[in-house]
């Protein structure tokens, strides 16, 4: 996929750090950032990359809940549900009041899944 070129098949922690730098880089195309978020939760696989559950993943996803791009907030909340991040429930609950209906719906569904 398009992320293979960004990440490469390197050591797991180094790859995780590269992935986090992609998802947090607001200058990158939101579609690339959104795909990278899905890699973080294991939904999308990248050849040669094994994502280990790391607290920096949850921290990064929680930070992305405040992103200005709607699709990034939606993907972050879905990813938190995918990894069953109990510790993020309070942050996800705040999105129930998000100005965007899609984000509110994703938050509601994610809270039901965690």
C-alpha positions as a Python dict, from the first residue, in 0.01 Angstrom:
ca = {
    (1, 'X'): (0, 0, 0),
    (2, 'X'): (91, 367, -2),
    (3, 'X'): (215, 347, 357),
    (4, 'X'): (482, 88, 274),
    (5, 'X'): (697, 361, 121),
    (6, 'X'): (658, 581, 429),
    (7, 'X'): (730, 314, 687),
    (8, 'X'): (953, 49, 535),
    (9, 'X'): (1020, -282, 706),
    (10, 'X'): (1231, -179, 1001),
    (11, 'X'): (1238, -261, 1370),
    (12, 'X'): (897, -262, 1535),
    (13, 'X'): (950, 33, 1772),
    (14, 'X'): (1115, 240, 1500),
    (15, 'X'): (824, 162, 1265),
    (16, 'X'): (575, 253, 1536),
    (17, 'X'): (748, 588, 1585),
    (18, 'X'): (741, 654, 1208),
    (19, 'X'): (373, 564, 1197),
    (20, 'X'): (295, 797, 1486),
    (21, 'X'): (484, 1077, 1311),
    (22, 'X'): (267, 1021, 1001),
    (23, 'X'): (-64, 1031, 1186),
    (24, 'X'): (30, 1341, 1384),
    (25, 'X'): (168, 1537, 1085),
    (26, 'X'): (-113, 1780, 1000),
    (27, 'X'): (65, 1869, 674),
    (28, 'X'): (13, 1517, 539),
    (29, 'X'): (-289, 1427, 330),
    (30, 'X'): (-577, 1332, 564),
    (31, 'X'): (-636, 1011, 365),
    (32, 'X'): (-279, 896, 434),
    (33, 'X'): (-312, 992, 800),
    (34, 'X'): (-642, 804, 822),
    (35, 'X'): (-485, 490, 668),
    (36, 'X'): (-192, 514, 909),
    (37, 'X'): (-435, 529, 1203),
    (38, 'X'): (-595, 205, 1081),
    (39, 'X'): (-247, 47, 1075),
    (40, 'X'): (-198, 151, 1439),
    (41, 'X'): (-499, -51, 1553),
    (42, 'X'): (-411, -351, 1336),
    (43, 'X'): (-711, -316, 1102),
    (44, 'X'): (-481, -257, 805),
    (45, 'X'): (-164, -462, 769),
    (46, 'X'): (161, -335, 623),
    (47, 'X'): (401, -599, 493),
    (48, 'X'): (692, -648, 732),
    (49, 'X'): (536, -446, 1013),
    (50, 'X'): (411, -596, 1335),
    (51, 'X'): (234, -348, 1560),
    (52, 'X'): (273, -423, 1927),
    (53, 'X'): (24, -284, 2178),
    (54, 'X'): (207, 15, 2317),
    (55, 'X'): (75, 289, 2544),
    (56, 'X'): (199, 545, 2291),
    (57, 'X'): (-66, 416, 2048),
    (58, 'X'): (-350, 495, 2288),
    (59, 'X'): (-196, 832, 2377),
    (60, 'X'): (-160, 920, 2007),
    (61, 'X'): (-516, 812, 1925),
    (62, 'X'): (-657, 1011, 2218),
    (63, 'X'): (-467, 1319, 2098),
    (64, 'X'): (-616, 1268, 1751),
    (65, 'X'): (-967, 1293, 1897),
    (66, 'X'): (-902, 1670, 1904),
    (67, 'X'): (-784, 1690, 1542),
    (68, 'X'): (-943, 1958, 1323),
    (69, 'X'): (-1010, 1705, 1043),
    (70, 'X'): (-1339, 1518, 1091),
    (71, 'X'): (-1223, 1196, 921),
    (72, 'X'): (-921, 1181, 1152),
    (73, 'X'): (-1141, 1214, 1464),
    (74, 'X'): (-1374, 944, 1331),
    (75, 'X'): (-1089, 704, 1251),
    (76, 'X'): (-920, 768, 1586),
    (77, 'X'): (-1237, 689, 1781),
    (78, 'X'): (-1299, 374, 1575),
    (79, 'X'): (-939, 265, 1630),
    (80, 'X'): (-969, 316, 2006),
    (81, 'X'): (-1273, 87, 1999),
    (82, 'X'): (-1088, -167, 1783),
    (83, 'X'): (-814, -199, 2043),
    (84, 'X'): (-1068, -191, 2329),
    (85, 'X'): (-897, 108, 2493),
    (86, 'X'): (-1091, 122, 2822),
    (87, 'X'): (-863, 402, 2939),
    (88, 'X'): (-991, 627, 2659),
    (89, 'X'): (-1362, 605, 2742),
    (90, 'X'): (-1379, 946, 2912),
    (91, 'X'): (-1209, 1108, 2611),
    (92, 'X'): (-1444, 933, 2369),
    (93, 'X'): (-1747, 1043, 2575),
    (94, 'X'): (-1648, 1406, 2510),
    (95, 'X'): (-1702, 1340, 2138),
    (96, 'X'): (-2070, 1273, 2203),
    (97, 'X'): (-2096, 1655, 2191),
    (98, 'X'): (-1876, 1699, 1881),
    (99, 'X'): (-2013, 1951, 1628),
    (100, 'X'): (-1998, 1683, 1356),
    (101, 'X'): (-2275, 1421, 1344),
    (102, 'X'): (-2042, 1155, 1199),
    (103, 'X'): (-1801, 1196, 1491),
    (104, 'X'): (-2086, 1180, 1745),
    (105, 'X'): (-2218, 861, 1586),
    (106, 'X'): (-1874, 699, 1577),
    (107, 'X'): (-1821, 791, 1944),
    (108, 'X'): (-2156, 641, 2043),
    (109, 'X'): (-2088, 316, 1855),
    (110, 'X'): (-1732, 296, 1986),
    (111, 'X'): (-1841, 334, 2347),
    (112, 'X'): (-2081, 43, 2295),
    (113, 'X'): (-1793, -172, 2163),
    (114, 'X'): (-1536, -101, 2434),
}
